[in-house]
């Protein structure tokens, strides 16, 4: 029983260092064909501006995608406020949410390198490379062949 208690104590929320950000930290997050340019700066309250729209719910209408974007804070245990200015392009809405999460995680690591192990263990620093497969010559789509006919 004592071993279980010690492992839960080690996973306590981590408070990011109080280093001041001079200006902003800019990183790029990617997932599939989506690209997110994330600018992070200090603020009194955490705010998001995505492609000129204020707030996460104004851009990401699905609650699940909002949770994906906020994962570095909730699972990483970060208790500090930042202002995020994000420019998104390409991909679908789900890939864009993953790209924002990747960019935020990279910005947090740039601010505090101690966060790297936590975010890497959660899988937020790995880019999702999956893309649509290209069409091959002689095929109708990437893998679809013409139907065989006897005559």
C-alpha positions, 0 to 999 in steps of 0.5 A, a space after each residue: 500500500 505504501 508504494 502506491 501512495 508514494 507514486 501518487 505523491 510524485 504525480 502532484 501538479 507542477 507549478 511552472 517557474 515564475 520566469 518573466 517572458 520578455 515580449 513573447 515566445 513563438 513556436 510552431 505546432 503541427 499535426 497532419 496538414 494543420 499548422 499553428 503559429 503560437 505566441 505566448 506571453 504573460 497575462 493576469 488571466 489565461 486568454 486565447 485568440 485564434 485567427 482573430 476570434 477571442 476564446 476557445 469556444 468561438 473557434 472550436 465549437 466541440 467541447 472535446 476539441 477544447 479539452 484537447 487544446 487545454 491538455 498541457 495545462 490540465 494534465 501537466 498541472 500548470 497553474 500560471 496564466 498566459 495570453 495566447 495568440 494563435 494563427 491556424 492554417 490547413 487541415 481539418 478542425 481536429 488536426 488544428 486542435 492537435 496542432 495548437 496543443 503541440 504548439 502550446 507544449 513547445 512554448 511551455 518547454 521553451 519557457 521551462 525546460 523542466 516541463 519537457 519530461 512531463 509533456 513528453 510522457 503525455 505525448 504532447 511534444 510528438 508531431 502526428 505525421 499521418 497524412 493522406 496517401 498519394 494516388 499511384 499511377 494505374 490505380 483509381 485512388 491511393 490503393 483502389 484498383 479497377 474492378 476485374 471483369 471476366 470479359 
